[in-house]
């Protein structure tokens, strides 16, 4: 199994509060991704990173920011959480880039915004 | 943006039956991937396809990269209870990020 750890695994918070989810990998892979999974929508890409300090937006990036200061850590921040951001968030990693890379997923972080 | 249509949305089958599901794309893809997700876990890669017409097996699972490069199929033979889960197709064209289908939820009745 790919060495990917997400934290926290479960979080309940209130609307308007900031939330940070952490993804930590031990594989030294260059590419890291954050997805959200919602019923009826499958997996949708929020942001991704192709190296330290190099990030780009995905399909549903509004309301989210990311940071990658070290190869092993990719942080997803909700500056002011809203109920529409209640979801299960998955981190994924890849070692071979956008064109050929197969993604390996973490176990997910379930976020509930009340 | 790119869209994937995955069907069926859900399936209820008897143990021992074969299963077929497919994905179609609005654009040409150069990569097709199939994942399985079990409750409370992240998706796990089952099969990766990189050439049009490619047919690849992983145990009782067989996937094909369609000749038109706009579709892919996953077959499961002789289903067993542990096949239960959600199966996702994913694809990409060029260097764009992976696009995922909405999943096929498989239930196996013993």
Contacts between the chains, C-beta under 8 A, distances in Angstrom:
chain1	res1	chain2	res2	distance
A	4	B	42	8.0
A	33	B	97	7.5
A	35	B	100	7.9
A	40	B	102	6.6
A	41	B	102	6.6
A	42	B	6	7.8
A	42	B	88	6.5
A	42	B	100	4.7
A	42	B	101	5.9
A	42	B	102	4.0
A	42	B	103	5.4
A	43	B	43	7.3
A	43	B	88	6.8
A	43	B	90	7.8
A	43	B	100	4.2
A	44	B	100	7.5
A	45	B	97	5.3
A	45	B	98	7.5
A	48	B	97	6.3
A	58	B	97	6.2
A	59	B	1	6.6
A	90	B	42	5.4
A	90	B	43	7.5
A	92	B	42	7.8
A	97	B	95	7.4
A	98	B	92	7.3
A	98	B	95	4.2
A	98	B	96	6.8
A	98	B	97	6.4
A	99	B	30	7.6
A	99	B	31	7.7
A	99	B	92	7.5
A	99	B	94	6.7
A	99	B	95	4.6
A	100	B	31	6.9
A	100	B	50	7.4
A	102	B	33	6.2
A	102	B	45	5.6
A	102	B	48	5.3
A	103	B	33	7.7
A	103	B	45	7.3
A	103	B	90	7.7
A	103	B	98	6.3
A	104	B	45	6.8
A	105	B	35	8.0
A	105	B	42	3.3
A	105	B	43	5.0
A	105	B	44	7.3
A	106	B	42	5.4
A	107	B	40	7.5
A	107	B	41	5.7
A	107	B	42	5.2
A	108	B	40	7.6
A	108	B	41	7.3
A	108	B	42	5.5
